[in-house]
Structures are given as structure tokens and as C-alpha cells.
Amino acid sequence: MNRLSVIMSRLSVILSPDKIGTKNLYYWLALLIVLTDQITKFIVRKNLILGDSIYVLPFFYITHIENTGIAFGMFQGNNLLFIIVSLIIIAFIFTNRKQIISCGNNLTKISILLILCGAIGNLIDRVVRGKITDFLDFGISYQRFPAFNVADSCITIGGILLCISFLTARKLGTP
């Protein structure tokens, strides 16, 4: 049996439905999200010159943009500050992971997972490259929404879902 067959065999055992628990599923999902973020950014950097765009749909382009700020290109040039903030957020989530995992609310878990993955994805860019690669470009004609990436999407969606989770828990009277 060759090495690849052994690896695939072991991986299929690890990922089999009866072996994979909910906790492991979150870890695998986190890995998949961070890898998707990094791979898509890599593909854009390798195939598009900075500033170039590829037409996808009338309202959607893939455009290679880089920035050192946060959402919508705000606060440019504060890379070190954002590295520190990202590390604090990641450390907080890891420090409190047992409480997060043990909470019964799956929406809260997914929300925090998305925020964590987004923070890790953009942190990798900031530490390794000193800037973030953005490429998802939506809008009509010259009215464009600022370009973003998979990590930004995760942070935004995770934040919205976390708010929904807290609001529904409050209405239901649950923690």
C-alpha cells in the first residue's frame, strides 16, 4: 500500500460520520474556511496584477486590491494595531473555547467560528505580507461596494449572526 493510500484510509476513518463529533466538525470547518480564504487570495495575487479586474456578472467583478486598513479601506497604515487586535480576539476565543463549545446554542458557535476564521485569515495576510488581499467587487457601474475577501465575509456574517443569536436568546429568556 502506498503512502497516499494509507493517508486517505486514515483520513476516511477520522472523517467517518460515526467518528466525527460535533466538536471535530467545527475544527474541520474552521480549517476549510481559513484554507479557502488563503487559497482564493493566493489565486488572485498570482493571476491578477494589482488593480486588474475580471468581469464575472454585470454587478460582480474579481478585482485585485490590497490594503493595510480594515473594512472599506478605513484606517490605512495601522497594520500593527490590527495585528494586536486580531491576536487579542483570537486569544479571547481560544481562552473561552470550552464555554463556547459547551453552550447549547449552535448559532452562537457558528458565529464565533466565522469571526475566528476571518480574524485568522486576515491575520495571516497582515503578518506574512503586511497587507490584506481583497478581490470580491460588487456594484453597478461606478457605484462600487468596497472590495472584500472571504475572511471579511466571515467576520461580517459571524457578527450579524452573533447579534441575531443574542437577540433571540434575550427574547426567549435564555443565556
C-alpha positions in Angstrom: 0.0 0.0 0.0 1.5 3.3 -1.0 1.8 6.3 1.3 -1.2 8.2 -0.3 -3.5 5.2 0.2 -2.5 5.0 3.9 -3.2 8.7 4.4 -6.5 8.5 2.6 -7.5 5.4 4.6 -6.7 7.1 7.9 -8.5 10.3 6.8 -11.6 8.4 5.9 -11.7 6.8 9.3 -11.2 10.2 11.0 -14.0 11.8 9.0 -16.5 9.0 9.0 -19.9 10.1 10.3 -19.7 7.9 13.4 -16.2 9.1 14.3 -16.5 12.8 13.8 -18.1 14.5 16.7 -19.7 18.0 16.6 -16.5 19.5 18.2 -14.3 17.9 15.5 -16.7 19.1 12.8 -16.1 22.7 14.0 -12.3 22.2 13.8 -12.5 20.8 10.3 -14.9 23.6 9.2 -12.6 26.2 10.6 -9.6 24.7 8.7 -11.7 24.6 5.5 -12.7 28.2 5.8 -9.2 29.5 6.6 -7.8 27.4 3.7 -10.5 28.7 1.3 -9.6 32.3 2.3 -5.9 31.8 1.8 -6.2 29.9 -1.4 -8.5 32.4 -3.0 -6.2 35.3 -2.1 -3.2 33.4 -3.5 -5.0 32.7 -6.8 -5.9 36.4 -7.1 -2.3 37.5 -6.3 -0.8 35.0 -8.8 -3.2 35.7 -11.7 -4.1 39.3 -11.5 -1.9 42.4 -11.5 -2.8 44.8 -8.6 -5.8 46.8 -9.8 -6.8 44.5 -12.6 -10.4 43.1 -12.8 -12.2 40.1 -14.3 -15.8 40.6 -15.3 -18.0 37.8 -13.8 -21.5 39.3 -13.8 -22.8 42.8 -14.6 -22.7 43.6 -10.8 -19.7 41.4 -9.8 -16.0 41.5 -10.7 -12.9 39.9 -9.3 -10.6 42.8 -8.7 -7.1 42.6 -7.1 -6.9 45.2 -4.4 -4.6 45.4 -1.4 -4.9 47.4 1.8 -3.4 47.8 5.3 -6.7 49.0 6.9 -9.9 47.3 7.8 -13.4 47.2 6.3 -13.9 49.6 3.4 -10.2 50.6 3.4 -10.6 52.6 6.6 -7.7 53.3 8.9 -4.9 52.6 6.4 -1.4 52.2 7.7 -2.3 50.7 11.1 -1.2 47.2 10.4 0.5 46.6 13.7 -2.6 47.8 15.6 -4.8 45.4 13.7 -2.4 42.5 14.3 -2.6 43.2 18.0 -6.4 43.5 17.9 -6.7 40.2 15.9 -4.4 38.4 18.4 -6.5 39.6 21.3 -9.7 38.4 19.6 -8.2 35.1 18.7 -6.7 34.6 22.2 -10.1 35.5 23.8 -11.9 32.9 21.7 -9.3 30.2 22.4 -9.2 31.0 26.1 -13.0 30.7 26.3 -13.4 27.8 23.8 -14.7 25.3 26.4 -17.5 27.6 27.4 -18.3 28.4 23.7 -18.3 24.7 22.8 -20.4 23.7 25.8 -23.1 26.4 25.1 -26.1 24.8 23.6 -26.7 27.5 21.0 -25.3 26.3 17.6 -25.9 29.7 16.1 -23.6 31.3 18.7 -21.0 28.6 18.0 -21.1 29.1 14.2 -21.0 32.9 14.7 -17.9 32.8 16.8 -16.3 30.2 14.4 -16.8 32.5 11.5 -15.4 35.5 13.4 -12.4 33.4 14.5 -11.7 32.2 10.9 -12.0 35.6 9.5 -9.6 37.0 12.1 -7.1 34.2 11.4 -7.3 34.6 7.7 -6.6 38.3 7.7 -4.0 38.0 10.5 -2.0 35.6 8.2 -2.0 38.2 5.5 -1.0 41.0 7.8 1.9 39.0 9.4 3.2 37.4 6.3 2.6 40.1 3.7 2.0 43.3 5.7 -1.3 43.9 3.9 -4.7 42.2 3.1 -5.7 41.0 -0.4 -9.3 41.9 -1.3 -11.0 40.8 -4.5 -14.7 40.4 -4.2 -16.0 43.5 -6.0 -19.8 44.2 -6.2 -21.7 47.2 -7.6 -23.3 48.8 -10.6 -21.2 50.9 -13.0 -19.1 53.3 -10.9 -21.2 52.8 -7.7 -19.0 50.0 -6.2 -19.1 48.5 -2.8 -15.5 48.4 -1.3 -13.8 45.1 -2.3 -13.5 42.4 0.3 -12.4 38.8 0.8 -13.6 35.5 2.3 -12.2 36.4 5.8 -14.0 39.8 5.7 -17.2 38.0 4.8 -16.8 35.6 7.7 -16.2 38.4 10.2 -19.3 40.3 8.9 -21.6 37.3 8.7 -20.4 36.0 12.0 -21.0 39.4 13.7 -24.5 39.6 12.2 -25.3 36.0 13.3 -23.9 36.7 16.8 -26.2 39.7 17.1 -29.2 37.6 16.0 -28.2 34.8 18.4 -28.0 37.3 21.3 -31.3 38.9 20.4 -33.2 35.7 20.0 -31.7 34.3 23.3 -32.8 37.5 25.0 -36.4 37.3 23.6 -36.6 33.6 24.7 -35.1 34.4 28.1 -32.2 32.0 27.6 -28.5 32.8 28.2 
